[in-house]
Amino acid sequence: MGRVANSEQPEGAFLRGVAKQRGTLILLPQMDGVQAVREILRRDPGARVVMVSAMGQQALVVEAIRAGARDFVVKPFDQARLVEAIRRALR
């Protein structure tokens, strides 16, 4: 993991530099995850995003994938499931 960023930082500062630094975990207590996926990919079209959320409704999963997330992992998650999602995203 390169760094941890948090959306509570002012003016979306948590997204600044994401395109330049791979392996960033973004915590989103104040922002919609799908919006973050779109913004990350707008800033870095080659980014590989795996969305992790406690909200696993099918509509949200589909929306995240359509927004460009490579995978969606529902919390609480099995560690092996998360590792596999990351491996697939990095291929």
N, C-alpha and C positions, 0 to 999 in steps of 0.2 A: 504494500500500500504506500503510495507516495505521500499523501497527506490526507487530513480530514478537514473538510470545510463545512460550515454551518450556515443555513439560510437566515439566521438571526443577525448576521453581519449586515451593516447598512448598505442600501442601494444595490443589492445583488452582488456585493463584493465576493460572495462565496463562489460565484461562477468565474470571476476574473482569474485568468491563469489556468483554468481547467484544460483549455485546448493545448497549453504548453506542457502540462505535467500529467502524464499517464498514471493510472493507479490511484485515482482520487476517490475517496468515499465522501459522498455528499449527504449530509443530514438535513432533512427538510421539515422542521417543526412548523415553519411559517409559510410553506409554499406547496402547491400542488405538484406531485411527482411527474405527472404527464407534461405539465408546462415546463418543468425542469429538463425533461428528456428533449423536448423540442428546442429549448434554448441551448442546451449543450450541443446538440447536433447542428443547430444554426451556426454556432461559433466554431464548431469543429465537425464537419460532415463525416470525417473518418473515425470519430469516437465510437467506442464499443460500450454500450450502456446496458447494464443489467439492473432492472428495477426491483427493489425489495420493499414490500409493504405488508402491513397487517390486514389491509383491505384487499381481499382477493376475489371480489365479485367479477364475474366473467366479463361484464361490460368494461370494467376498468382494465383488466388484463388485455383485452382486445384493443382498447384505446392506446395503451402504452406500447404495444407491439406495432400498431399502425403509426404511432408517433416516431418509431425508430428504435425502441428498446430491443435488444437482441433476445432477451428472456425476461421473465417475471417470476420472482420467487416470493411465496407467501410466508409471512412470519406467523407463528414460530416455524422455523425451517429446520430441516435435517441438514447437518453440515455437509454431508456428501452431495446433497441436492444443490447447495449453493456452489460448491467447488465445481461440480459438473457444469452448471450454468456459466460460470466464469471461464472454464476451459473452452466450452463451445463458442462463447463470445470472442475469445482470443484467436480462434482459428481463422 
